Amino acid sequence: MWFKRHSTPDINAADPSRRCAAIDAGAVGQNALRRLLTHDAEASVRRAAAKRLNDLVLLRATFESDRDHSVRESARARYRQLLAGGDGLDMAYRHAALQACQDGQIIAHVARSAREPELRALAIERVNETRLLHEVAEHDPDRHIADKARARLAWLSDQRQ
């Protein structure tokens, strides 16, 4: 009986599926993920790296410029997740990344879903969508954030008159 030898995950393997398996297994550090995301020719490997990377600057650059749509979407989803409070990134780092972000959907996600009220408040200051502001004013569990959304709505109303 012939047994098929299972290939082991290896970040340096020629086979992209083995590189992806190493990433998925968590056997790759952040520096290797950066290298793979920026230099690997295979979209599947870049996509897997984007899903594990904790570098907001590189993730933003990737979702703004990668040649493959699926890689851009994976980087965008990871960026959005990290901004909203995933993986214990430093608050000052996330704050700076949010300030630099120009994507209205990501800003809206943070205004609605960020773990910390401080980050939701910062995002609300950049939201111009009245429907979202009404949603936050009605449903945010933090009274101060709801009040901030109402104040933003009033300010936008004054600007339109």
C-alpha positions as MATLAB code, in Angstrom:
seq = 'MWFKRHSTPDINAADPSRRCAAIDAGAVGQNALRRLLTHDAEASVRRAAAKRLNDLVLLRATFESDRDHSVRESARARYRQLLAGGDGLDMAYRHAALQACQDGQIIAHVARSAREPELRALAIERVNETRLLHEVAEHDPDRHIADKARARLAWLSDQRQ';
ca = [
       0.000    0.000    0.000;
       1.339    3.363   -0.969;
       1.031    6.172    1.500;
       0.950    9.658    0.225;
       3.369   11.820    2.128;
       1.636   14.906    3.407;
       3.554   18.048    2.684;
       4.494   20.022    5.753;
       3.927   23.744    6.037;
       7.029   25.685    5.052;
       7.271   29.413    4.587;
      10.141   28.984    2.127;
       8.577   26.210    0.041;
       8.224   26.625   -3.700;
       4.633   25.372   -3.452;
       2.305   28.275   -2.558;
      -0.077   25.941   -0.715;
       2.710   25.002    1.717;
       3.503   28.695    2.287;
      -0.200   29.349    2.944;
      -0.352   26.386    5.320;
       2.583   27.795    7.305;
       0.814   31.153    7.562;
      -2.487   29.538    8.571;
      -0.708   27.435   11.200;
       0.649   30.603   12.806;
       4.218   29.505   12.171;
       5.165   32.854   10.644;
       6.216   36.017   12.441;
       5.108   39.529   11.591;
       8.297   40.363    9.667;
       7.873   37.311    7.450;
       4.211   38.230    6.903;
       5.270   41.720    5.803;
       7.759   40.232    3.352;
       5.229   37.782    1.959;
       2.526   40.425    1.599;
       4.793   42.793   -0.272;
       6.904   40.392   -2.337;
       5.207   37.037   -2.913;
       4.058   36.517   -6.499;
       1.110   34.312   -5.499;
      -2.105   36.102   -4.578;
      -3.161   33.210   -2.326;
      -0.035   33.681   -0.197;
      -0.460   37.467   -0.042;
      -4.117   36.998    0.903;
      -3.193   34.579    3.730;
      -0.499   36.984    4.969;
      -2.937   39.900    4.990;
      -5.332   37.929    7.194;
      -2.656   37.521    9.905;
      -0.683   40.758    9.687;
      -0.918   43.385   12.445;
       0.677   46.255   10.496;
      -1.995   48.877    9.811;
       0.239   50.959    7.548;
       1.104   48.037    5.283;
      -2.461   46.724    5.285;
      -3.756   50.133    4.160;
      -1.130   50.332    1.422;
      -2.138   46.837    0.311;
      -5.870   47.469    0.125;
      -5.189   50.674   -1.767;
      -2.786   49.246   -4.318;
      -2.431   45.455   -4.584;
      -3.021   44.171   -8.105;
      -5.328   41.366   -6.938;
      -8.875   42.149   -5.821;
      -9.062   39.313   -3.277;
      -5.808   40.431   -1.637;
      -7.101   44.014   -1.442;
     -10.338   42.799    0.170;
      -8.513   40.596    2.691;
      -6.218   43.472    3.658;
      -9.186   45.829    3.961;
     -11.115   43.402    6.167;
      -8.102   42.855    8.436;
      -7.464   46.616    8.644;
     -11.095   47.228    9.603;
     -10.939   44.455   12.222;
      -7.739   45.775   13.786;
      -8.979   49.356   13.875;
     -12.159   48.306   15.649;
     -10.131   46.685   18.397;
      -8.758   43.364   17.354;
      -5.480   41.803   18.480;
      -4.606   44.271   21.231;
      -2.863   46.882   19.117;
      -1.832   50.054   20.901;
      -4.598   52.667   21.048;
      -2.321   55.489   19.870;
      -1.353   53.429   16.811;
      -4.997   52.710   15.976;
      -5.896   56.358   16.577;
      -3.220   57.520   14.112;
      -4.314   54.925   11.556;
      -7.920   56.063   11.810;
      -6.852   59.683   11.326;
      -4.979   58.682    8.169;
      -7.813   56.545    6.816;
      -9.837   58.063    3.972;
     -12.203   55.123    3.441;
     -15.690   56.187    4.524;
     -16.908   52.629    5.008;
     -14.061   51.820    7.365;
     -14.624   55.042    9.311;
     -18.323   54.151    9.558;
     -17.448   50.658   10.805;
     -15.231   52.109   13.529;
     -17.913   54.657   14.519;
     -20.392   51.831   14.886;
     -18.244   48.991   16.197;
     -14.952   50.046   17.783;
     -14.390   48.420   21.134;
     -13.291   51.649   22.834;
     -15.637   54.649   23.088;
     -12.694   56.993   22.469;
     -12.131   55.508   19.028;
     -15.843   55.545   18.186;
     -15.938   59.224   19.166;
     -12.992   60.014   16.920;
     -14.670   58.273   14.000;
     -17.969   60.070   14.592;
     -16.169   63.388   14.135;
     -15.405   62.306   10.550;
     -18.820   60.874    9.621;
     -21.096   62.900    7.350;
     -23.729   60.226    6.805;
     -26.843   61.204    8.742;
     -28.347   57.711    8.721;
     -25.264   56.301   10.449;
     -25.211   59.143   12.964;
     -28.881   58.514   13.788;
     -28.076   54.813   14.271;
     -25.219   55.600   16.646;
     -27.299   58.193   18.519;
     -30.039   55.632   19.077;
     -28.054   52.460   19.711;
     -24.594   53.189   21.098;
     -24.401   51.830   24.654;
     -22.252   54.783   25.786;
     -24.384   57.873   26.452;
     -21.474   60.211   25.656;
     -21.006   58.646   22.227;
     -24.734   58.873   21.499;
     -24.641   62.557   22.520;
     -21.622   63.125   20.300;
     -23.518   61.615   17.344;
     -26.481   63.919   18.055;
     -24.158   66.913   18.218;
     -22.599   65.900   14.906;
     -26.083   65.613   13.374;
     -26.952   69.112   14.601;
     -23.686   70.499   13.234;
     -24.285   68.891    9.833;
     -27.812   70.276    9.781;
     -26.486   73.780   10.494;
     -23.908   73.420    7.717;
     -26.562   72.539    5.165;
     -28.671   75.624    5.930;
];
